[in-house]
Amino acid sequence: MGIRSLALLLALTVALIAFLATRQTFGMFVTPLLGGAVLTIEIALLGCALAIVMASVAAIATLYGPALLRWLAVGYVEIFRGTSALVQLFWLFFVLPQFGISLEPFTVAVLGLGLNVGAYGAEVVRGAIQAVPRGQWEATVALNMARSEALRRIILPQAFVAMIPPWGNLFIELLKSTALVSLITLTDLTFKAQELNQTTMKTVPIFTLVLLIYLAMSLCLTIGMRSLERRASRGIMRARGH
């Protein structure tokens, strides 16, 4: 689906939320749910930033780091890919205090989701770097570039374009996984929905609104990533002189 189609779907979704907000059955739930959505967005944005950092570090360490660093990176990726995000959140929130390390629920949410998605993202970054044509590496050697300079100026900019679509999928998965943080006492969108449902028993309007709000957030993220992919592709084409 193209960006225009996605933008149209987003506009229709937002319009439907606005329309439902004027209905008595739905209107009373819109404000508290949007309040929960703000926390969801904050966790998602910070989690995405952490995931990018961890994925980049782990991928580069796996490919080019010394043996110890390489094994640490591989261990991180396999542990966080091989266990569930929920268990990781519970471990950070309930188990770490047993060792004298207590973290705020918000910090746990960002760390847990960011580290989890970062482990999957490390494979995306590694694959994209390895997909850069070998001739590009040979050119950097001919220009007497250090590996760090070659990565920064030549390899990573080309790999970046290939990373964007899978990263878009991972970011959406992270956004949806924020629903898990309601289990560690954070009043995110899902927590607010459960709280309102328990007090009012209005299941249909509450979770209809929750579905539409999550859809709107996912569409915003998808449109942003598609736009970034288009701009990055144009930048690479201009750099190659086409």
DODONU-906632 format. One record per residue: residue number from 1; residue in one letter; x, y negated, z of N, C-alpha, C in turn. Coordinates in steps of 0.02 Angstrom, whole numbers, m for minus. Example, Ala and Ser with C-alpha at 12.3 -4.5 7.8 and 13.67 -1.06 7.14 Angstrom:
REM DODONU-906632
PT resi resn    nc1    nc2    nc3   cac1   cac2   cac3    cc1    cc2    cc3
PT    1    A    660    284    390    615    225    390    660    165    390
PT    2    S    642    112    354    684     53    357    645     m2    394
***
This chain:
REM DODONU-906632
PT resi resn    nc1    nc2    nc3   cac1   cac2   cac3    cc1    cc2    cc3
PT    1    M     42     60      0      0      0      0     44    m62      0
PT    2    G     30   m110    m45     70   m170    m50     58   m219      6
PT    3    I    100   m271      9     95   m319     63     29   m357     60
PT    4    R      6   m373      0    m59   m409     m6   m116   m367     20
PT    5    S   m115   m302      4   m168   m258     28   m166   m252    104
PT    6    L   m105   m247    131    m97   m242    203   m120   m307    237
PT    7    A   m104   m364    206   m125   m428    234   m201   m434    233
PT    8    L   m233   m409    181   m306   m410    177   m336   m366    231
PT    9    L   m307   m307    241   m331   m263    293   m322   m293    362
PT   10    L   m266   m327    372   m254   m361    436   m306   m416    447
PT   11    A   m319   m455    394   m368   m509    401   m437   m481    417
PT   12    L   m456   m427    385   m521   m396    399   m524   m369    471
PT   13    T   m469   m341    494   m467   m314    562   m474   m370    613
PT   14    V   m437   m425    602   m441   m482    648   m510   m512    646
PT   15    A   m539   m517    586   m607   m545    580   m658   m501    616
PT   16    L   m649   m436    613   m694   m390    648   m688   m398    723
PT   17    I   m626   m406    747   m617   m416    820   m650   m482    841
PT   18    A   m641   m534    800   m671   m599    816   m747   m595    815
PT   19    F   m775   m557    767   m847   m549    764   m873   m511    826
PT   20    L   m839   m457    843   m860   m417    901   m856   m458    966
PT   21    A   m808   m505    967   m800   m546   1027   m861   m590   1039
PT   22    T   m900   m602    986   m961   m643    994  m1022   m601   1015
PT   23    R  m1015   m536   1013  m1069   m491   1034  m1065   m480   1110
PT   24    Q  m1121   m481   1142  m1122   m474   1215  m1091   m408   1239
PT   25    T  m1104   m354   1202  m1080   m289   1223  m1004   m285   1221
PT   26    F   m974   m320   1173   m901   m316   1164   m865   m376   1195
PT   27    G   m897   m435   1193   m863   m497   1209   m831   m499   1278
PT   28    M   m862   m468   1327   m837   m471   1395   m770   m434   1404
PT   29    F   m753   m392   1355   m692   m352   1361   m633   m380   1321
PT   30    V   m647   m427   1276   m594   m450   1230   m537   m484   1268
PT   31    T   m554   m532   1312   m501   m570   1347   m456   m526   1389
PT   32    P   m483   m483   1433   m437   m440   1472   m396   m392   1429
PT   33    L   m426   m366   1375   m388   m321   1332   m332   m358   1295
PT   34    L   m345   m418   1273   m292   m457   1240   m236   m475   1290
PT   35    G   m255   m485   1353   m204   m496   1405   m159   m435   1411
PT   36    G   m188   m375   1410   m148   m315   1411   m106   m307   1348
PT   37    A   m133   m330   1292    m96   m324   1228    m33   m367   1229
PT   38    V    m34   m423   1264     25   m466   1269     83   m428   1301
PT   39    L     69   m392   1355    121   m352   1388    144   m296   1341
PT   40    T     98   m266   1305    116   m213   1257    164   m240   1205
PT   41    I    151   m300   1179    194   m330   1129    263   m345   1157
PT   42    E    265   m371   1219    330   m386   1250    372   m323   1257
PT   43    I    342   m270   1281    378   m207   1289    402   m181   1221
PT   44    A    358   m184   1171    375   m159   1104    432   m199   1073
PT   45    L    431   m265   1079    484   m305   1049    551   m293   1082
PT   46    L    552   m292   1148    615   m280   1183    639   m208   1172
PT   47    G    592   m161   1170    610    m91   1157    640    m83   1088
PT   48    C    612   m118   1038    639   m115    970    709   m143    967
PT   49    A    720   m199   1002    787   m230   1003    838   m182   1034
PT   50    L    820   m151   1090    865   m103   1122    877    m43   1077
PT   51    A    825    m19   1043    832     38    999    881     24    942
PT   52    I    878    m35    913    924    m53    859    996    m53    883
PT   53    V   1007    m82    942   1075    m85    969   1101    m14    983
PT   54    M   1061     26   1018   1083     93   1036   1093    137    974
PT   55    A   1050    130    925   1056    170    864   1119    152    826
PT   56    S   1133     88    821   1193     66    784   1256     90    819
PT   57    V   1259     81    884   1318    101    922   1328    177    918
PT   58    A   1273    215    928   1278    287    927   1299    313    858
PT   59    A   1270    284    805   1286    307    737   1359    294    720
PT   60    I   1382    234    734   1452    217    718   1500    257    760
PT   61    A   1482    268    824   1525    309    867   1528    381    842
PT   62    T   1471    407    819   1470    476    793   1512    483    730
PT   63    L   1511    432    687   1547    436    624   1622    421    631
PT   64    Y   1638    370    672   1706    344    671   1739    339    739
PT   65    G   1704    356    792   1732    349    859   1781    403    877
PT   66    P   1821    393    929   1864    446    955   1823    504    982
PT   67    A   1855    560    994   1819    621   1012   1772    612   1071
PT   68    L   1796    581   1125   1755    574   1185   1693    531   1171
PT   69    L   1703    475   1137   1647    431   1121   1599    466   1074
PT   70    R   1626    505   1027   1583    541    980   1540    592   1017
PT   71    W   1568    627   1064   1529    676   1102   1477    643   1146
PT   72    L   1493    586   1174   1444    549   1214   1386    527   1171
PT   73    A   1401    503   1111   1348    480   1065   1304    539   1044
PT   74    V   1335    595   1028   1296    654   1009   1253    677   1067
PT   75    G   1281    677   1128   1243    697   1186   1182    652   1198
PT   76    Y   1192    586   1191   1136    540   1198   1082    554   1148
PT   77    V   1100    563   1084   1051    575   1032   1013    639   1045
PT   78    E   1047    692   1061   1015    757   1069    971    759   1131
PT   79    I    993    728   1185    952    728   1247    888    689   1236
PT   80    F    893    630   1207    833    589   1201    788    611   1143
PT   81    R    815    645   1094    772    674   1042    742    740   1064
PT   82    G    775    774   1110    753    841   1129    706    844   1188
PT   83    T    692    786   1218    645    784   1274    591    733   1259
PT   84    S    534    739   1292    478    695   1276    488    626   1307
PT   85    A    459    576   1274    464    507   1298    431    500   1366
PT   86    L    377    537   1377    341    533   1441    386    559   1498
PT   87    V    419    615   1487    464    642   1538    521    594   1551
PT   88    Q    547    562   1499    601    514   1508    578    455   1550
PT   89    L    518    430   1538    492    375   1578    483    396   1651
PT   90    F    455    455   1661    446    480   1729    513    489   1764
PT   91    W    563    513   1727    629    525   1757    660    459   1780
PT   92    L    656    408   1736    683    343   1754    645    311   1812
PT   93    F    580    322   1814    538    287   1863    535    324   1930
PT   94    F    532    391   1928    522    429   1990    585    464   2015
PT   95    V    631    483   1970    690    521   1990    749    477   2008
PT   96    L    762    424   1968    819    381   1984    817    353   2055
PT   97    P    758    334   2082    757    310   2151    784    361   2201
PT   98    Q    780    425   2184    807    477   2229    883    472   2234
PT   99    F    914    438   2184    987    428   2184   1005    356   2203
PT  100    G    956    321   2230    968    253   2253    964    200   2199
PT  101    I    937    217   2141    931    169   2085    857    157   2072
PT  102    S    832    100   2092    762     83   2082    756     27   2030
PT  103    L    715     40   1979    705     m8   1925    633    m31   1924
PT  104    E    623    m93   1903    555   m119   1895    519    m80   1839
PT  105    P    453    m71   1845    416    m35   1793    427    m63   1723
PT  106    F    430   m129   1717    440   m159   1651    509   m139   1623
PT  107    T    560   m140   1665    627   m120   1644    628    m47   1623
PT  108    V    595     m5   1662    591     66   1645    558     76   1577
PT  109    A    504     39   1565    468     46   1501    512     28   1442
PT  110    V    547    m28   1447    591    m50   1392    649     m1   1383
PT  111    L    680     19   1438    736     67   1434    714    134   1405
PT  112    G    659    161   1433    637    227   1412    618    229   1338
PT  113    L    578    182   1316    556    183   1246    612    163   1199
PT  114    G    653    113   1220    708     92   1177    760    147   1168
PT  115    L    777    181   1222    826    235   1217    799    294   1177
PT  116    N    735    308   1185    704    363   1149    704    350   1073
PT  117    V    680    293   1053    678    277    982    747    264    954
PT  118    G    792    238    995    861    228    973    895    293    954
PT  119    A    878    348    989    907    413    973    886    435    903
PT  120    Y    823    425    887    800    442    819    830    393    768
PT  121    G    834    330    787    862    280    742    935    291    726
PT  122    A    972    323    773   1043    336    761   1052    379    699
PT  123    E   1007    427    689   1012    470    630    994    431    567
PT  124    V    949    382    573    932    340    516    992    298    495
PT  125    V   1025    267    545   1084    226    530   1140    268    502
PT  126    R   1153    325    532   1206    369    508   1194    391    436
PT  127    G   1133    412    422   1116    434    354   1122    378    303
PT  128    A   1102    318    322   1106    261    276   1178    242    261
PT  129    I   1221    245    312   1292    229    301   1324    281    256
PT  130    Q   1308    344    267   1337    397    226   1310    397    155
PT  131    A   1252    365    145   1222    363     78   1253    308     34
PT  132    V   1291    263     64   1324    211     24   1375    245    m22
PT  133    P   1374    229    m86   1420    263   m133   1492    261   m111
PT  134    R   1527    316   m121   1597    322   m101   1641    268   m133
PT  135    G   1622    248   m193   1660    197   m228   1664    131   m189
PT  136    Q   1613    117   m148   1614     56   m108   1668     60    m54
PT  137    W   1676    119    m24   1729    129     24   1797    123    m10
PT  138    E   1803    152    m68   1867    150   m104   1885     78   m122
PT  139    A   1834     39   m138   1847    m32   m154   1874    m69    m93
PT  140    T   1847    m54    m34   1871    m88     27   1943    m68     42
PT  141    V   1960     m5     28   2029     17     38   2075    m20    m10
PT  142    A   2052    m28    m73   2093    m63   m123   2104   m136   m103
PT  143    L   2054   m165    m69   2059   m234    m46   2095   m241     21
PT  144    N   2119   m183     47   2157   m181    110   2115   m207    169
PT  145    M   2050   m190    168   2007   m208    224   2013   m158    281
PT  146    A   2011   m183    342   2005   m139    400   1936   m107    400
PT  147    R   1930    m49    432   1866    m14    432   1811    m57    462
PT  148    S   1825    m92    516   1774   m134    548   1751   m189    501
PT  149    E   1798   m220    464   1780   m272    417   1741   m244    358
PT  150    A   1762   m184    335   1726   m152    280   1654   m136    299
PT  151    L   1645   m111    359   1577    m96    383   1536   m160    386
PT  152    R   1564   m211    414   1526   m273    426   1509   m309    361
PT  153    R   1556   m311    314   1547   m353    254   1520   m315    194
PT  154    I   1535   m250    189   1518   m213    128   1468   m156    141
PT  155    I   1483   m113    188   1444    m51    196   1377    m63    230
PT  156    L   1377    m95    288   1315   m104    325   1263   m146    288
PT  157    P   1282   m201    253   1231   m237    215   1196   m194    163
PT  158    Q   1233   m149    131   1201   m105     82   1160    m51    116
PT  159    A   1185    m25    171   1148     27    208   1085     m2    239
PT  160    F   1086    m66    255   1030    m98    289    965    m91    250
PT  161    V    969    m99    185    908    m94    143    877    m24    148
PT  162    A    919     27    148    894     96    153    866    111    222
PT  163    M    888     74    273    865     87    341    795     59    354
PT  164    I    775      8    318    715    m30    337    652     13    338
PT  165    P    636     52    284    573     91    287    570    140    345
PT  166    P    622    181    358    617    226    416    615    189    482
PT  167    W    650    133    486    646     93    548    575     66    559
PT  168    G    542     48    504    472     26    511    429     79    542
PT  169    N    438    141    520    400    197    549    417    207    623
PT  170    L    482    201    640    502    210    709    474    154    754
PT  171    F    472     93    728    445     38    768    370     48    781
PT  172    I    335     74    732    264     87    742    254    143    794
PT  173    E    297    194    790    294    247    840    308    219    910
PT  174    L    356    174    915    370    143    979    310    103   1005
PT  175    L    279     66    959    221     26    979    166     72   1006
PT  176    K    153    127    972    101    173    996    122    206   1061
PT  177    S    186    218   1070    210    251   1131    205    206   1192
PT  178    T    195    140   1181    187     96   1239    127    114   1281
PT  179    A     80    152   1251     22    175   1290     43    217   1350
PT  180    L    103    248   1346    127    290   1401    145    249   1463
PT  181    V    161    185   1455    183    146   1512    127    133   1562
PT  182    S     65    145   1541     10    139   1588     16    189   1645
PT  183    L     55    243   1633     64    295   1684    118    278   1735
PT  184    I    153    222   1724    202    199   1774    181    130   1800
PT  185    T    116    120   1804     83     64   1839     84     m3   1801
PT  186    L    105     m4   1738    104    m67   1701     35    m80   1671
PT  187    T     13   m141   1676    m54   m158   1653    m53   m178   1579
PT  188    D    m33   m131   1538    m32   m144   1466   m102   m136   1437
PT  189    L   m107   m134   1371   m172   m129   1338   m209    m65   1358
PT  190    T   m175     m9   1359   m207     54   1377   m228     55   1449
PT  191    F   m186     29   1494   m204     25   1565   m266    m17   1575
PT  192    K   m269    m75   1542   m327   m119   1548   m390    m83   1523
PT  193    A   m383    m46   1468   m441    m10   1441   m466     42   1491
PT  194    Q   m421     80   1520   m440    131   1568   m472     99   1630
PT  195    E   m443     44   1652   m469      9   1710   m540    m17   1698
PT  196    L   m550    m48   1640   m617    m73   1623   m667    m17   1614
PT  197    N   m645     38   1585   m690     95   1574   m712    125   1640
PT  198    Q   m667    128   1688   m684    157   1753   m734    114   1791
PT  199    T   m730     47   1781   m774      3   1819   m841    m11   1784
PT  200    T   m842     m5   1717   m903    m21   1681   m935     38   1645
PT  201    M   m895     90   1631   m918    149   1594   m942    131   1524
PT  202    K   m916     77   1496   m933     57   1427   m879     83   1380
PT  203    T   m877    147   1371   m822    179   1335   m819    158   1262
PT  204    V   m876    157   1228   m876    144   1156   m849     74   1140
PT  205    P   m876     20   1168   m849    m46   1150   m777    m56   1172
PT  206    I   m758    m30   1230   m690    m40   1255   m639     m8   1209
PT  207    F   m649     55   1194   m598     90   1155   m603     76   1080
PT  208    T   m660     50   1058   m663     24    989   m620    m37    982
PT  209    L   m624    m82   1031   m581   m141   1030   m507   m123   1036
PT  210    V   m492    m75   1079   m422    m53   1087   m395    m26   1021
PT  211    L   m435     14    987   m414     41    922   m400    m15    873
PT  212    L   m444    m64    869   m435   m119    822   m375   m162    839
PT  213    I   m363   m173    904   m305   m214    924   m240   m179    908
PT  214    Y   m236   m113    922   m176    m76    903   m166    m76    828
PT  215    L   m221    m70    790   m216    m72    717   m189   m139    693
PT  216    A   m214   m193    722   m191   m260    703   m116   m268    718
PT  217    M    m94   m245    776    m23   m250    793     20   m209    745
PT  218    S     m3   m149    730     35   m105    684     39   m136    614
PT  219    L    m16   m166    591    m15   m198    525     32   m258    523
PT  220    C     34   m297    577     81   m353    580    153   m327    574
PT  221    L    167   m274    610    234   m245    608    251   m218    539
PT  222    T    203   m184    508    214   m156    441    226   m211    389
PT  223    I    186   m263    392    194   m319    345    262   m351    354
PT  224    G    282   m361    417    347   m390    430    405   m349    402
PT  225    M    401   m283    411    454   m239    387    454   m236    310
PT  226    R    395   m236    279    392   m236    206    422   m300    178
PT  227    S    407   m356    210    434   m420    186    509   m422    195
PT  228    L    534   m395    251    606   m392    262    640   m348    210
PT  229    E    609   m292    195    637   m246    145    641   m281     77
PT  230    R    590   m317     58    589   m351     m6    644   m404    m10
PT  231    R    651   m443     43    703   m495     43    773   m465     43
PT  232    A    782   m412     82    849   m380     83    866   m351     16
PT  233    S    818   m320    m18    831   m292    m84    849   m346   m134
PT  234    R    815   m402   m131    831   m458   m176    901   m484   m162
PT  235    G    920   m488    m98    986   m511    m79   1041   m466   m107
PT  236    I   1030   m400   m104   1079   m353   m130   1085   m360   m206
PT  237    M   1028   m369   m239   1028   m375   m312   1066   m439   m333
PT  238    R   1055   m494   m296   1091   m556   m313   1166   m547   m301
PT  239    A   1184   m512   m247   1254   m502   m231   1289   m460   m285
PT  240    R   1251   m416   m318   1280   m375   m370   1279   m409   m438
PT  241    G   1249   m470   m440   1250   m509   m502   1195   m493   m549
PT  242    H   1140   m459   m527   1084   m443   m572   1033   m499   m570
***
